[in-house]
Amino acid sequence: MAIFDTQLQMLDGSTRSFSDFKGQLVLVVNVASRCGLSPQYAQLEELQRKYADRGFTVLGVPSGSFKQELKDDESIGEYCSTTWGVTFPMTTKSDVNGRNRHPLYKELVKTKDSMGLAGPVLWNFEKFLILPSGQIKRFRPQVKPDDASIIELIEANLPR
């Protein structure tokens, strides 16, 4: 599966392979600091704290695709940690749509949502839950991280 071949530049300056998450449960979310949906950071962090020791992680992907993210990675990191107490891993600022779309999102956008629609990310805070089996479930931005449909999938697929 090509998604696990993807390289990630992390906000802390390190480089990781998405294969580091193989066998885990990962919620990939394109985040934005200046979006009306940014209170979802609190719910994402809550999920991280509740399930991290059971093989789950949130992976935040700051995106400027909708022009609502801060200008640089340092500002993004500071905002997320001081405003929302974010501890989950985050990549550097990346495009999730368009010709400069991050390779991770080239794969993720092939996934259909609950209405059977694939294609471009519609807005900030779109969620992709990657199950330990490699199967991907897609949730549009208006579905909050603590929505029952997401929680049920997390709890049913925790690897440990």
C-alpha positions, 0 to 999 in steps of 0.5 A: 500500500503506497500510503505506508511508503510516504515520508513525513517532515515533522513539526519538531524537525524530524523525518518519519515514515508513515510506515512507523504507524503500520499496525496502529490506528491513526486519525489523520487530520488537516488542521488550521489555526485560524479556522472556525473549526479549530476548537476541534483541536481540544477534542483531538487532543482528548482522543490522543490522551485517552487512547494513545497507550492502546495503539492510537494516535492523531496525526495533525497535518497543518494546511495552508490550502484554505488560507487559514493556517499561520505562516510558519511551522514555528508559529503553528507549533507554538499556537497548538501547544499553548492554546490547545495543549497539543501533544500529538505528532504534527507534520510541517505545513503541507498542501492537501489539495492541488498540484503540490498536494502532499503525497500522503493526501494523494492517497487519502483523497481516493477514499470515499466518505459515508456518501460514497464521495472521494476527491479533494479535501473540502475544508480544514479538519477533514478526518481519515481514520486508518485502521490497523488493517490499512483500511481507511474511513473518511469523515468530512470536517463537520463530523467532530472528532468525538462523534459516535461514529468515530469513537465506535470505530476507534474502540472497535479497532484498537490494536491493544 
